[in-house]
């Protein structure tokens, strides 16, 4: 599109600059001249942009900030740029990501909590308003190539199915290309992949050497190489947000083995070692004090002797996971260097979207699905010990114990979810941009927040914040550009005030002071509900003299505390934080929270060709009687393969044909598999096959009797002794095939597609639901883990 004169970028899309001219009759006429078509490009001198965001990494984990997990890529980038020691996130996943990508406070873009706990209150809808155009959209409309690789947890839950709508998926939010997953977590060996808005498949299995992080890096490298080969003059914005190091902590064994024996001293000693190293590096002041471990977190010396090798291995596995993802970030950085564009790229490496995760229970877990279903008693020391060699591998779904999460947030109090204290919100961040940052290996101690990234990128690119996007007036970004601090480590900080709030944990920072109150403990999912907000105990800290929030001054300086409490209310009113909402279980219920339901009723018909959906997208079949009926056409010689499966290798069920006979397999947490096989094969032709499950009742997670039928006649019976009461995890399902990971061991390694024809599959839940007996904390635990 031709444009004459300077490009006006405050209104997006940029208006067509073509001016009317007389039209000649003959193109050979000298008067028939038009300006050449000029492709839209960013302003001259605008950098490429790479934003790397790791998941669930505390301030004290990475070696770049004094931690025990080796992150040579982070150290390399820091040696060539800047380390920010007072950079902050929101304390939890979805809100941090929404704030980063919009430049606005998380409640202002509807993300006051994770998407699963959305409500109809303006600050908590999980729906980004149209007057807050995201950074990717602004850059794309200014001529950038844009792509996201990795995790997207900003899509409202009722819009996550293959049916969409896809307006708030990455490709509807300014990214021209997306490869990754939608939701809070995914299996690193068997990820639920999306490319654009369509389901994608891993290129191989764990046995083939597949791992999600490596695949992400390969895809990102391929994308940027193609961009620079085809349009070398076009700048790119690449957002690389791997699932690591969120649970499940999946990593090739060799990476975990590198840390063998290094954590035998336990989490209390690790905090001391990290604290000393942080002082050596200067990422905390020399006079800083190590905060105390709270009583809710057990001392290492109080752990059982027979659990210590298990706990130590959990941390070895996590450390390998963090080093592994840093290695693949390094591969991406190396690719930029090989292309000759690294020095023209503004790199942000944010080491965590919140503090370390304390959602793995006090003892950690081999299979988090067991814990999330409220059945942690199954994971005895004997059980955990028997599977220690498999921890981190494809057979596991692990998470480390709370004590390690606390240690990974050294030197601060608390962890992820606790937005009141720096342990939940302070994340080490690295900036490298040789053209804009002359200093190398320097520290920056100015206070900053994740909402500052978008305005920094725009200022670095010479692009104004738009006043109008797609005809809609825009809310100015709330963040403060960090560009002023790039050249001057002594510059007075400009981000002087920032509120924090997640699940009732709240705080306010203002000119060095912080007033905070913890309302809820992460691993006690509903234990604090019922405490009035006015009864919360507020703490007061003077950051100029107490960098780690070690000394509460609330009693000595009540007037200062009240001043900051008032300021919190002012900011909370301004940015849609109010009304405060400490409900947990209730926020998950559409009829209470006001959010739409994805699945209505107790009956659902699935048709051939449907796929790429998860358990979230089908009728609830838990803790009740239910049936599956399929109309099929069997070929001559009989049929084999899947009709429908839900879940996978660490828990789920599958209904399929084996040697022509209908078969049902129930997989309980990957521990036991129960098989009910048909007594006869289904003959050739069109037939109806059915599986009926008669629930025992009397509570949740109970067993029941299974009956198989062919054309209405009984064709097999059996029993399931126990069921999983809440969820199997995020695994894709398809009508008529069972891709990896398999529920049953009857299958081979392929997709096991049904060899006949499926007309339809109907699921129907009975009226004997016992879901009302599910403890509320179990529902909340499941939701909290998916962030």
N, C-alpha and C positions, 0 to 999 in steps of 0.2 A: 504494500500500500504506500503510495507516494505521500510524502509530507514535506512541507516547506517551512523553514524557520525552526526555532527551538521547539522541542516537544513539550507540551503541557501535560504534566504527569499527576496533577492533583485530582483529576477526574478520570475514573477508570470504568470501562475500557477507555483507552486514549482515543478521543474523537478523531474521526477521519479528517485529515488535513487537506484533502483534495479540494481545490477551488474550481468553480465552473470556468470553462474556457470555450471560446468559439470552436465549433467543430467543422473541420474542413471536409470537403467531399471526397478527396483522394488522399490516401495515406502518404503518397509520394510528394504531396504539396509541402513546401518548406514551412507553411504555417501549421501543418499537422504534427506538431512536436509537443510531447508531454514529458513531464519530469520522470526520471527512471523510478521504478519501484524500489523502495528502500525498506528492507525487512526491519521490523521493530527490534531494537537492541537496547540494553540498559545504557545509562549515561557512560561516557568515556571514563575509563579508570575504575569502573565498578569491579569489585572482586568476584571471583567464584566464592561460593559459600558451602562449607561442609559443617554440619552440626551432628555431632555424635552424642547420643544420650544412652547411657547404660541404665540398667534397671536394678533397683534394690541394692545399691552399694552405699554403705555408710562412709562417713568422712575418714574413719580410721582403718579402712580396708586396703586401699591402694598404696603401693610402695611410694608413689609420687607424693603422698601426703602422710608418710610415716608408717603405713600399715604393713602387714606381713605378706600380702599377696603381691607377687611380682608383676608389675605393669610397665615393661620397658618402653612400650609405645607412648604411654602417658609421660614417662620421664623424658623421653627424647623430645617430644613436642614442647614440654615445659622448659627444657634446656635451650630451646630455640625461640621461646616466647615467654609467656607470663603465667604464673599460678595465682589464681584468686582464692584466698583463704577464707573469705566471708561472703560466699555466694550461697544463695538460698533457693530452695524449692518449696512446695506446698505441704510436704510430708506424705503425699500419697500419689498414686499413679495418674489416673485420669485428670485430676485437677492440674498437676504439674504440666502435663502434655498440652492441655487446652490453653494454659497460661503462656507456655513457651511459644506456641504456634500463633497466638493471637496478640500477644503484647498487652493483654488485659488481665486483671485479677480474675481468679478462677470463678468466683461467684457471679461476676459480671457477664461471663459467657456460659452461665447455667451449669457450671461444673463444680458445685459445692461439695460433691462426693464422687464416688465411683458411679459409673453409669447404672450398675445393677441396683443402686439405692436411690435412684432419681425419684423426685416428687413433683407435684405441680407448682410448688413455690418457685418464683422467678429465678432465684439463685441456685436452684437444685434440679432443674428440668433435664439436664444433660443435652439440651438443645442450644447450640450456639446461635445467638440472634444475628440477623442479617446486617445489623449496623456495626458488626465487629468482624470485618473481613480478615481472614487469616493471612499470615505472612506469605505463605506459598502462593496464594491467589494474587496478592499485590505484586510479588516478584514476577509471576508468570505474565501478568498484564503489562508489565514493564519490560518484557522481552527476555526474561530468564527461562532456561530449560529447568524443569523442576521434577524431582523424583523422591519418593520415600521408600525405604527398605526397612522392614521389621514390624514393630508392634504399633497397632492403632487401637487405643482403648477409649476413643472419644465418640463412638457411634452409639446412639441410644439403643438399648437392648431390643426394643420392638422393631428396629430397623436393621438388625444384623443378619436376617435370613437371606437366602439367595434372591428372594422376591423384592428386597430393598424396602423403601426407596434408598437410593445410593447418594443422595445429596450431601450427606455428612460423612461419607466414606472419603478416603484420601483423594481419589480422583474427582470427587465433587467439591473438594476443598482447596483446589489450587495445584495439586500434584498431577502432572501429566502421566506419570507412571507410578504404580505401586506394586510392590511385591512383599508379602509378609503375612500377617494374620490380624484378624479383628477380634479383640477381646483382651482379657487381662493376662492370660498365660497360655502357653502351648507346650506340648511335648517337644523337646529338642531333637529327639530321634525320629518321631513320627508327627511332624507339625501339621496343623490344619492350615494349609496355605491358600492364599488368594493372590491372583495376579489381575490387577485392575479391579473388576468386581466379580470375576469368575473364579471358581475353584481351580487351584493348581495342585500338582502332585510333586512330591520329592523325586529327585532323579534316581534315587536308589534306596537301599535299606541300610540299617546300621552295619550289617554284615558286609555290605559293599563299601563301607567307609563313610556313609552319609552322616552329616550333622548339620543342623539348621544354621548355626552361626557361620559355618564355612560356606554354606550355600548362599546365605545373604551377602557375604563379602564377595563371592564370585559374581553374583548378579549385579551388585553395585559397581564392581570393577568393569564388568562388561558394558554396563550402561554408560559410564563416564567415558570409556574408551570410544564407544560409538559416537557419543556426542562430539568429542573432540576430533574424531576422524571426519565426520560429516559436516559439522558446523563449528569449526575451530574458533570463530570469532564470537561465538555466543556463550555468555557466562551461564553457569549452572548453579542451582541450589539443590544440594544433596543432603537429605535428612536420613541419617543412619541410626536406627533405634532398635537394636537387637533385643531378643527376649531375655538374654543373659543380663544379670545373674538372678532373675526371678526364678522361683521354684517352678517346676522341678529342676533341681540342680543336676543337670545332665552334662557329662563331660567324658571324653575318652579316658580310660583308666590311667594311661601313662602320664597324663597331666596331673591327676590327683596324686599319683605315686611320687611325683617330684617333691611333695611336701611330707613324705612319710616321716613320722616322729617329731615333726616341728611344732606340734600343738599338744604334745603330751603333758606340758606344764599347765594346761587349762586356761580358761578365759580370764580369770583374775590376773594371773601373771602376764598374759598377753596384753592386757590393758596397760600394765606398767611398762612393758617393753615398747609398745607403740607410743605411749606418752613420751618416753625419753627420746625416741627417734624423732617425733614431731618437733620437739624443742631443738634438736640438732639441725633439722631442716629449716627452722624458723617459721613453720606454718602455724604455730601457736607461740605466744610471747614467752620469753624466758621465765617470767614470774607467774605463768599460768598454773592453776592447780587442777589436779585430776579429780573429777567429781566422784561422789560416792556411788557404789552400787546400791540400788534400792532393795528393800526387803522382799519385794515380789520376785526378784531374780535370785535363784539359789547361788550360794558360793560354790566354787569348784570343789573345795575341800568337803562340802556336804553331799556331793554326788556319790552314788554307790560305786564301789571299786569295780564291780563287774560291768558298769556302764561306761567307764572312762575310755576304754579303747574304742567303743562305739562312738562316743561323743567326739573324740579326737579325729576319728576318720571322717565324720561329718564335716569338720572344718577343713581337713585336707582336701576333701572333695570340692568344697566351695572355693577354696583358694585356687585349685586347679581350674575351676570353671571361670573365675575372674581372669586369671592369666591367659586362658584360652581365648576369651573374647577380645582381650587387649591385643593378643597376637594377630587376630583377624582384622581388627581395626588397623593395625600396623600394615597389613597387606594392602588395605585400601589406600592408606597414606603413601605407601611405596608406589602404588600404581599412579597416583597423582604426580609423584616426583618423576617417574619414568616418562610421563606424558609432558613434562616440562611446565606444569601448571601449578605445582604446589606452592611456590612462592607468591603466586597471584591469587591464592585461595585463603580466605578468612576461615580459620578452623576453630571451632568450639568443641572441646572435649569435656562433656559434663559427666562426672564420675558418679552417676546415680540420680534417679528421679525423686529420691527421698532417702531417708536413712535406711539402714539394714533392716530386713524383715524379721520381726519377732512372731511371725504367724506359724512357726513350725512346732509349737508346743514346747513345754519345758524340757522334754527329753529328745526332741527331734523325731523324725519319722523316715522310714524306708519307703513307704507309699503314702503320700499325703492324702490320697483319697480315703484311706482308712480313717485317718484323723478327722478329715473334713466331714465324714459321715457320722462322727461322734462315737466311733468304735475303737478308740485308741487303746483300749484294754487288750486288743488282739496283738498289739506290738509289744510283747514282753521282751525283757532282755535276751531271753533265749531265741525268740523270733528274730530280733534285730541282729544278734550275733551270727545266726545261721546264714544270714544274707549279706554279711558285711562285704564279701568279695564282689557282690553285685551292685553295691551302692554307687549310684551315678550312671550305671549302665542302662540298657534298654529295658531290663526287667524291673527297674525301680522307678520311683517317682519321688525323690527325696527332698527333704528340707532340714536345715540344721536347727539346733536347740536355741532357745531364747538367749541363753548366756553368751553364745557366740555372736548373735545379732548385736547385743549390748556392747561386746568388745569391739565389734567392727564400727561402732559409732564413737569410739574414743576420740577426744577426752570428754565428750558431752553426755548429758543425761538422756535416757530413753532412746527410742528407736522410731522407725517408720510408724505412721499414723499419729504420732504425738506431735501435733503442730505447734504445741506450746514451747517446746525446748529444742535447742540446736541439734540434739541427736536425731530428731525427726526431719529437720529442715536444712541443715548445713551440708552442702555437697561440694567437694573440691572440684574446681573448674579450671581448665587450661585454655589459653587463647594463643594462637600462632598466626601471624600475618606479617611476614617480613616487610611488605611495602607499607604497612600501616603501624607496625610495632617494631621500632628499632632495637629496643631493649631485648636482651636474651638472658634467660635464666633468672629473671627477677620475680619478686613477689609483689602482689597487690593486695592490700588489706582493706580497701574501701568496701562498704556494705553494698551488696547487689542482690538481685532477685531474678528469677527466671523470666519475669515479664520484661526485663531489660534487654533481652537478646534481640527481639524483633526491632525495636527502635535503633539498636546499635547497627544491625545489618543494614537498615534503610539509610542511616546516616553515612555508613561506610560506602554504600553504593551511590550516594548522591540522589536518592529517591525520596521525595516528600511523603509523609503520611497522607493518604488520600482523604479528601473531604467527601467524596461521592464515589460509590462503587455500585455499578449496575443500577444507578438511579436512586440509591439509598444513601442518605446522609450517614456519615460514619462517626462512631464514638472515638474520640482521641485515645491513643494508646496510653496506658497507665504507667508503663515502664519509663526508665531513664536511660538514655544512651550511655554506654560504658566507654565510648570513644575518648572522652576527656582523660580517662585514667590510663589509656594505652601508653602515652608518652610521659606521664608524670605520676610516679608512685606516691608522691607526697601531696597530690592534689586533694583538696577537701572533697569529701564524698558528697554526691548530689542526690542519691536516693536516701532521703533522711527519715522517711516514715513508711512502715509496712505492717499491715495486719496479717495474722495467720489464723486459720480456723479449719479444723477437720473433725467431724463427729463430736463436736462440743469441746474438744481440746483447742484452746485459743490463746492468742498472745498479740502483743503490739510492740514493735520496735520504733523508737523515735530518738534520733540524735545520740545514739550510743546506749541509751537505756532500753531495757525490755521488761515488760510486765506480762506474766504468763500464768496460765492455770491449766492443769491436766484434769480432764473430766472423765477420761476412760483409759483403761489399760488395754493394749492391743490384744493380748491373748486371753483376756477375760471379757469375752465379747458382749455379754449383757450384764456383767456384774455391777457396773456403775449406773445402769439405768435406774431412774427414780431419784437420783440426787438432784436437787434443784440447782439450777445454774447459779442462783444467788448464794448457795451454800458452798460453792467451790472455793478452795483456798488459793488465793492469788499470791504469786511470788514476785519479787522485784530485784532486778540485777543492774548493776552499773558496769557496762561493758568497758569503760575506760580503765577500770581498775580490776575487773573480774571478767576475763575473756571467755571463760568456760561456763559461766552461770553456776558457780560453785557456792556463792555466798548470798543467801536470801536477805534482802534489806527491807522487807515489807514492814516489819515491826518498827525498825528504826526510822523509816521515812514514809509514814502513812500518807502524807499529803502528796508526795511524789507518786506513790502508787495510785491514789485516787485520780490524779491528773492523767495518768496513762490509761486508767480504766475508762475514763470519759472519752479519751481519744479513740480507744478501741470502739466504743459505741458510735462515735461519729463516723469512723471509717466503715464500720459494719453497716450502718445505715446507707452510706454513700454507695457501697458496692454490692448490695443485695445479700448480705450475710444473714440478715434478720428475716424471718424469725429463726433463732437458733433451734436446731433440731437434733436431739440426742436419741430419737427413736431408732431402733435397730430392726427388729423383726417386722415391725409395722411398715417400714419403708420398702420392704421387699414385696408387699402385697398390693397389687394394682388397685383393688377396691378401697384401700386405705390411702395409699400414696397419691392416687390420681393419675398415674401413668397408664398408658395403654397396655393391654394384654396382647402378647404375641399369639397365644393359642387360646381359643375359647371353647368351652364345652368339653364333653367326654368322648366324642367320636371324631375320627379324622380319617379321610381317605387319601392315600398316597398313590400316585400313578407312575407308570414306567417313564424313565427319563429324569425323574426327580432325583436330586443328589446334592451333596455339599451342605447338608443341614446337620445340626447337632441335636442332642437330647433336649436342649432348650426350645427347639422348634417343633416338637411333637407334643401330643396330648400327654398329660401327667399319668404315668402308669405305676406310680410308687405307692406302696403300703395299701394295696387294694387288689381285688380280683380284676382280671382284664383278659382280653382276647385279641388274637390276631387272625384275620381271615384273608386268604389270598385266592383269587381266581387265576388259574394258570392253565397253560397249554403245554402238555408234556409230549416231546417228540418220540418217535419210534426208538425203542432201545432204552427208554427211561431218561430221567433228568438228574442233574447234579447242580450244586451251587446255591448261592445265597438268595433268599427272598428278602430279608431285612435283618440288619444287625444294628444294635445301639451300644456304644461303648467300644472297648478294645481289650488289649492284653492285660490291663491292670483292673479290669472290672467291666462287665457288660453281659448282654445276651444276644443270641443269634438264632434265627429260625431259617433252616436251609434243607436242601435235599442231599442225602448221602447215599450213593448207590441206589438211587431211585426212591428211597424212603424218606418221609419227612422226619426231621430231627430238630430238637431244641437243646441248646446248650446254655447253661447259666454259669457265668464266671464270677466267683466271689472274690474280689480284690486281687485276682491273680494267684490266690492261695489254693483254692479248690475249684474244680469244674464238674458240674453235674450234667449228665447227658440223658435225655429221654428220646428214644428212637422208635420210629414207627415199626409196627409188626409186619407191614407188607409194603411193597412198592406201589407207587401211583402209576396206573397204566397209561398208555398213550392216549392223547386226546385232551379235551378241556375238562378240568375238574376244579373242585373247591377244596382247599386244604385249610385246616384251622388248628390253632393252638389255644387252649383255654387254661388259664392259671386261676385256681381257686385259693385265695389268700386265707391263711389260718385265722388272722385277726388277733385281737388281744394286745395290740401294740404295734410298734414300727419295726421294720427289719425282720419280720417273721417269715416263715416259709409257707409252703402251700403245695397242693397237688396239681400236676400238669396232665392234661388230656390232649391227645392228638386225634384229629378226625380227618377222614377223607370222604368227601361228599356226604357229610353229616353222620357217617358211621364211625364209631370209635376205632382207632387204629394204633393205640399205644397209650400207656400211662406211666407216670413216674412221680418223683417227689423232689422238691427243692427244700432243703432244711433251713436256709437263711437267705435273706435278700439284703441288698444295700439300700438303706432308707432314703438317701438324698440325691446322689448323683454319681455318675460313672466318670466324669471328666469330659473335656472337650475333644471329641473324636468325630470325624466326619462319618455320616451315614448316607447310603445311596439305596434306592430301590433296585433290587436285582443284582447287587454285587457287594462284595466285602473286601475293600482295600485294606491295606495295613494301617494299624496293627490289628491282628485277628483276635476275636473273642475265643474262638475254639481252636483246638489243636488238630481237628479233623482236616483242616485246610492245608493246602500247599502254600507256596510263597507268592502266588499270583493274586489277581483280584477276585478269583472264584465267582465269576459271573454266572448267573442262572442260565443253564443251557437250553431251557425252554422259553416260553413266552409268558410274561406276567401281564394280566389285564388290569388288575388293581389290587391294592392291599388296604384293608381296613383295620384300624386300631380302635378299640373301645374299652374305656375304663368302667369298672363297676361302681355301684353306689356305696360300697362298703369301705369308703376311704377312711384311713386312720391317720391322715396327715395332720389332723388337729392335735394328735398326740406327739408330734415332733417337737422336742424342746426348742423354743425360740433361738437359743444360743447356737443350735446346730445349723439352722438356716443362715444365721448371721455369719458363722464361721465359714460356711461355704462361700458366701458372697464376698467376704473380706479377703479370702485367699485369691480371688480372681481379679487382682488389681495390679 
